[in-house]
Amino acid sequence: MLHGSDVLTILAEIFVAFAGFTGIVAALGQRSDGMWRPIDVIRFRALLEASLSGLVLSVLPFSFYYFGVADTNTLRFGSAFMAIYIVFGFFKILRRHQSLRADDDPDFVPGARLLLLILAIPVVAVLTLNTLGIGLHHTFSGYLVGLLYTLIMCCTMFILLLRFVRVDA
């Protein structure tokens, strides 16, 4: 039996829900009229990418399991992939912030970006240790840390999108 299969299934369902709610949020307020501000675009894309990535990363271990790959190799590969995704994803979001000049938006919340960056450092460290088998020895808990970070990112972007839904008369 795949380690943590129940947890992976629940997380996959949560990520599907976030992907679905992303569409609903996009239909609310000024966004439904195509009046997207740069900060809305960044939050929307970050939420959609994180929820779909979380879904793939929650389901991927099942594929390896049914192809007969050992759990330790599955968790090693998944942890490496997730660490790379988090690092490159964060730099991609920062580049989007700069190119769209999102920092100038009055609804920009620098604390959210700082919180996600501060959390990303130990998460990437745990994923790297899990990949290398140092301390964690390719455990499910090391992999779960990355999935939970992705879930936190989804929650943060969802809250920020909802917080700044405009209902102007």
N, C-alpha and C positions, 0 to 999 in steps of 0.2 A: 504494500500500500504506500502511496506517495505521502511523504511527510507533509502535514499541514494542508491536506487536500480540502478539508472543510473550510479552513480559513481562506484558502485561495478562491474557492467557489463563492464565498460570501463577498470577498473583496471584488471579484469580477462583477458580481451583481451591483455592488455599490458604484463601481466605475461606469457601468452601463447606465445607471440612473443619472450620474453626473453628465454623461454625454447627452442623454435625453433632455435633461433640464437646461443644458446649454442652449439648445434650440428654442426652448420656451423663453429663456431670458432674452435671447436675440429678438424675439417677437414683441417684447415689451417696450413701452415708451417710445422715445425718439428713434431707437434703433430699428423699429419696424418701418420707419419712413426712410431708412437709408442714411440717417444722420449720425453716422458713427464718428466719434471723436477718436483720436489716436490711442488714448488710454483704454478706451473700450475695446478697440481692435486687439490690443496687446492682451488684455485680460481674457477676452473671448477666445483668442487663439491659444493662450496658455492653458486655459481650462479645458478646451477641446483636446489639445495635444496631450495634456497630462491624463485626462480621463481615458483616452484611447490607448495611450502607452501603458497605463495601469491595467487596463483590460488585457492587453497583449501579454504583459508581464505576469499577470495572474493566471492566464490560461496556458502560457508557454510550457511550464513544467509538466503539464499533463501530456503534451505532445512527446516530450522526451521520455517520460515514464512509459508510455505505450509503445515506444520504439525500443524499449529495453535499455535505455541509458541509465546508469547508476545515479541514485539520488545525489550523491556527492558531486558528480560531474555536472549534473543539471543545475545544482545550486551554485557551483563555481562559475559556470558559464553565465547563468542568470545574474549573479552578483556583479560580474565583470561588465556585462552589457548595461545593467542598471547604473553602475557608477559612471560609465562613459556617457550614458543618456543624461544623467543629472548634470554633469559638468558641462557638456556641450549645450544642453538645453538652457542652462542658466546664462551662458555667454550669448546664446542666440537671443534670449529675452533682453539682455542688456543692450545688444546691438539694435534691437527693435526700439527700445526706449530712446536711444540716441538718434536713430534715423527718423523717427516720428516725433521727436522732441516732446516726449511724454512728460518729462520732468517739469515742463512749463504749464501743464494742465492743472487747474485749481483742484481737481479731484485726485491728483497723484498722491499716493500715500507711501512716502519713502520708508516708513517703519515696516510695512509689509514686505518690501523687497529686502530690507536688512534682516528681518526675521528669517525669511526663507534662505538667505545666504548663510546666516549664522548656523541654521539647522543643517544646511547642506554639507558643511565641512565635516562634522562628526559622522554624518550618514555616509558620505563617500569614503571616509576612513574605515568605517565598519564594513562596507561593501568590499573595499580593497583587501582588508584583512581576511574576509570570508573567501574572497577569490584566491588569495595566496595560501589559505589554510593556516594562517598564523593566529593562534588564540581561539578562533571560532571553528576551525576545521570543517569548513563547508557546511555550516548548519543552516537549518530553515530559519532560525531566528535572525541570522545575519541578513538573509534575503528579505525577511519580513520587514526589517528596518527600512529598507529602500522602498518597499511598497507603501508603508505607512507614511513615509515622507511624501510620496507621490499623492497620497490621499490628503495630506495636510495642504499640499499645493492646490489641489482641486478645491478644497474647502475655502481656502483663502481667496482664490480667484472668484469663486461663486459668491462669497459674501461681499467682495468688493464690487462685483457686477450688480448685485441686488441693492447694495447700499446707495449706489449712484444712479438708479433708474429715475429718470426725469419724467415728471407728469406735469408738463407746462400747459396752461390753458391757452 
